[in-house]
Amino acid sequence: MRLRKQDINGDYQFGHGGADFWYNQVEGVGQSIVTRLLLFKGEWFIDLQEGTPWGGFPLNPLVVSQGQILGEHTETMRDVVIRSRVLQTPGVQSIDAYYSQVDPNSRAFAVQMIVTTIYGRLGIQVSPTTQRPYFTLSWSALTGSYPL
């Protein structure tokens, strides 16, 4: 698997030859997971059905009404949707550990998971923020055993 690296802003990196790519590395799969989760359903003009149905982010009224994660009454679906989106990412074999938490007072939603890929293990974290899109995603390669 070969993927072009992204910088901290999510833009492709150029100008460093082969150093601008992930070649069969766990970091490439981590970048793919985060990219897939950050694509809101209805955001990509080529396929409006592709993306994560976060909801709560007003791309258009349909996106908000079809939200399965950040919208109202999403308790039964949010974890299923996120896990499914991660498991459908090329290179992902399994989710070994998954933990999510909702703070009812601030309505903040956070997720931590450990993912096994064809190249190794990753830690994925969804953390709440106060600015749009109201969460951040991060990943890191894991070595050894890391319980949640």
C-alpha positions, 0 to 999 in steps of 0.5 A: 500500500502506498499513500501520499503523506498529509501535513498537519492541515490535511494537505498532501506533502510534496517536494521530498521525493519518496519521503512524501509517501507511506509505503506498507506502513501502519502510519499510512493506514492510520492516515486513511482511517482519520481521512475517512472519519473526517469526510462528512456524509454529503460533503464529497460532490462526486458521491454524496452517500460516501462519508461519516454520518456525523450530523450536527455540522450544517453542510446542509439540512439533510446532512444534519437530519441524517446524523447518526453520531452527533445528533439527538437520539444517536446512542444506539448507532454512534459506536456502530457507525464509527466502528463500521467506518474504521473496519471498512478502511483498506488495511484494517484487520480488526478493532481490538479495543474500543471505548467511547464516552459522552459527557451529558453536561457538555454533550462532548463525545470522545472515542479511543480505540486500538486497531490492528492493521496488516502492518501493525497496531494503531491507537486512534483517538477522537477528542472533543473541542469547542470549535468546528467541527467540534472534535479532533482525530489523532492516531499513533503507531503502537508497539507492545501492549497498550490497554485503553 
